[in-house]
Amino acid sequence: MWCFDRSNVKFCVAEECWPKRYQIGKRIGEGMAGVVFDVRLQNGRPGAAKIVPLNSKIPTEDCDLADESTWEDCFETTGEEFLEEAEVATLMGDEGVGPRVLEVIVCSKSTKTVTGVPSPVDLGLLVMEHAGQSLESFVEEHPEDFKRQLPAIREMV
């Protein structure tokens, strides 16, 4: 089992959920829905893994998990939303618009710990080739390339 923190919540990925052929590395990013880690693929090449807590409240600026009255301001991703994102990412990778998706895993044997109390949590894991940069930095550095690929992206979605 290996763990990471996200907005004062500790998430632990069960060993049986993480394929041994991928070596987890350092944390390289975080978005609204998940956390991204460097991964060393079985062939030695660099990869990335996005890990998304599913059906679980994620604290935001206006959400405090210790205060139930703020829970409507928490961010939450459903399993269905994660699978839709994985499908779009797969299509984009197949079209050469993004990194190629290698594996999509939904794991129900993981835990999250809030205020010292562990509880079960589902995690979505999206393992992909390393893109070399974030989408945000790609758009900033290559605005014309992004504009040219945007119709293909919109068609997929």
Buried (B, 14 or more C-beta within 10 A) or exposed (E): EEEBEBBEBBBBBBEEBBBEEBEBBEBBEEEEBBBBBBBBBEEEEEBBBBBBBBBBBBBEEEBBBEEEEBEEBBBBBEBEBBBEBBBBBBBBBEEEBBBBBBBBBBBEBBBBBBEEEEEEBBBBBBBBBBBEEEEEEBBEEEEEEBEEBEEEBEEBE
